Amino acid sequence: QVQLVESGGGLVQAGGSLRLSCAASGSIATIRTMGWYRQAPGKQRELVAAITGGGSANYVDSVKGRFTISRDNAKNTVSLQMNALKPEDTAVYYCNAEILRINYWGQGTQVTVSS
C-alpha cells in the first residue's frame, strides 16, 4: 500500500509565491518519475512538472521560469516551488508517483490565486 500526501496549498495574491510538498509512504520500491498535475474547473488535467530519479525535470510551457520542481529520493518527497503566481494558475494540484509501473495519486490540494 502506497500513500501520497500533499501540503502547502492555499490562497495567494497574484505575484506571490507558494510551495507545495508531497510525501510518499507505505510499501515503496524504487520511485521513478514523480510529478505534479493540476486541474482547473472545466479543463482537462495537465502535467505541470515532472522529475526523474536522476534529477531531469520537465515543465509545461506556461510555468517555465516561474516554477521549480525538486525531490529527495532518500525521503521519497517531491516539492514544487511556485513563484510569480497568476490567476490562471488556480487549480487543484495533484502529486503523482510511478512505482513498478503503477501510478499513485494524492488527494489534491487547492491553489487559488487572486488578483
VEXDREN-2710 file (C-alpha; in Angstrom, 1 decimal):
% VEXDREN-2710
k/r/px/py/pz
1/GLN/0.0/0.0/0.0
2/VAL/1.3/3.4/-1.0
3/GLN/0.0/6.8/0.1
4/LEU/0.8/10.3/-1.2
5/VAL/0.0/13.3/0.9
6/GLU/0.2/16.8/-0.4
7/SER/0.5/20.0/1.6
8/GLY/1.1/23.7/1.0
9/GLY/-1.9/24.7/-1.0
10/GLY/-3.9/27.9/-0.2
11/LEU/-4.9/31.4/-1.2
12/VAL/-2.3/33.8/-2.5
13/GLN/-2.4/37.1/-4.4
14/ALA/-1.1/37.4/-8.0
15/GLY/2.7/37.8/-8.0
16/GLY/3.0/35.9/-4.8
17/SER/4.7/32.5/-4.1
18/LEU/3.6/29.2/-2.7
19/ARG/5.4/25.9/-2.1
20/LEU/3.7/22.5/-2.5
21/SER/5.2/19.4/-0.9
22/CYS/4.3/15.7/-1.3
23/ALA/5.5/12.7/0.8
24/ALA/5.1/9.1/-0.2
25/SER/4.8/6.4/2.4
26/GLY/3.9/2.7/2.7
27/SER/5.3/-0.3/0.9
28/ILE/7.6/1.5/-1.5
29/ALA/10.1/0.1/-4.0
30/THR/12.1/2.5/-6.2
31/ILE/10.1/5.6/-7.2
32/ARG/10.8/6.5/-10.8
33/THR/9.2/9.6/-12.1
34/MET/7.4/11.9/-9.7
35/GLY/5.3/14.9/-10.7
36/TRP/2.7/17.5/-10.2
37/TYR/-0.5/17.7/-12.2
38/ARG/-3.3/20.3/-12.0
39/GLN/-6.9/20.5/-13.0
40/ALA/-9.0/23.7/-13.2
41/PRO/-12.8/23.8/-13.4
42/GLY/-13.9/22.9/-16.9
43/LYS/-10.5/22.0/-18.0
44/GLN/-8.5/18.7/-18.6
45/ARG/-5.9/17.6/-16.1
46/GLU/-2.5/18.7/-17.3
47/LEU/1.1/17.8/-16.3
48/VAL/2.7/20.8/-14.7
49/ALA/6.1/19.4/-13.9
50/ALA/7.9/16.0/-13.6
51/ILE/11.2/14.9/-12.4
52/THR/13.1/11.6/-12.8
53/GLY/15.2/9.8/-10.1
54/GLY/18.3/11.2/-11.8
55/GLY/17.0/14.8/-11.4
56/SER/16.0/15.5/-15.0
57/ALA/13.0/17.9/-15.0
58/ASN/10.3/18.9/-17.5
59/TYR/7.7/21.7/-17.3
60/VAL/4.6/22.8/-19.2
61/ASP/5.4/25.9/-21.2
62/SER/3.1/28.2/-19.1
63/VAL/5.1/27.7/-15.9
64/LYS/8.7/27.7/-17.2
65/GLY/10.8/30.2/-15.4
66/ARG/8.3/30.5/-12.6
67/PHE/8.0/27.0/-11.1
68/THR/10.8/24.7/-9.9
69/ILE/10.3/21.0/-9.1
70/SER/12.7/19.1/-6.8
71/ARG/12.8/15.8/-5.0
72/ASP/14.6/14.0/-2.2
73/ASN/15.0/10.3/-3.2
74/ALA/16.0/9.2/0.3
75/LYS/12.9/10.8/1.9
76/ASN/10.5/9.9/-1.0
77/THR/9.4/13.5/-1.3
78/VAL/8.8/15.9/-4.1
79/SER/8.2/19.7/-4.0
80/LEU/7.0/22.4/-6.3
81/GLN/8.1/26.0/-5.7
82/MET/5.7/28.4/-7.4
83/ASN/6.7/32.0/-7.9
84/ALA/5.1/34.9/-9.7
85/LEU/1.7/33.2/-9.5
86/LYS/-1.0/34.2/-11.9
87/PRO/-4.8/33.8/-11.6
88/GLU/-4.7/31.2/-14.4
89/ASP/-2.6/29.0/-12.1
90/THR/-5.7/28.5/-9.9
91/ALA/-6.5/24.7/-9.8
92/VAL/-6.4/21.6/-7.7
93/TYR/-2.8/20.3/-7.8
94/TYR/-2.2/16.6/-7.5
95/CYS/1.0/14.7/-6.6
96/ASN/1.9/11.7/-8.7
97/ALA/4.5/8.9/-8.4
98/GLU/5.2/5.9/-10.5
99/ILE/6.3/2.8/-8.6
100/LEU/6.8/-0.5/-10.5
101/ARG/4.8/0.9/-13.5
102/ILE/1.8/1.8/-11.3
103/ASN/0.7/5.4/-10.9
104/TYR/-0.2/6.6/-7.4
105/TRP/-2.1/9.9/-6.7
106/GLY/-2.5/12.2/-3.8
107/GLN/-5.9/13.6/-2.8
108/GLY/-5.1/17.0/-4.3
109/THR/-4.6/20.4/-2.8
110/GLN/-6.3/23.6/-3.8
111/VAL/-4.3/26.6/-5.1
112/THR/-6.2/29.8/-5.6
113/VAL/-4.5/33.0/-7.0
114/SER/-6.5/36.2/-6.6
115/SER/-6.0/39.5/-8.5
END
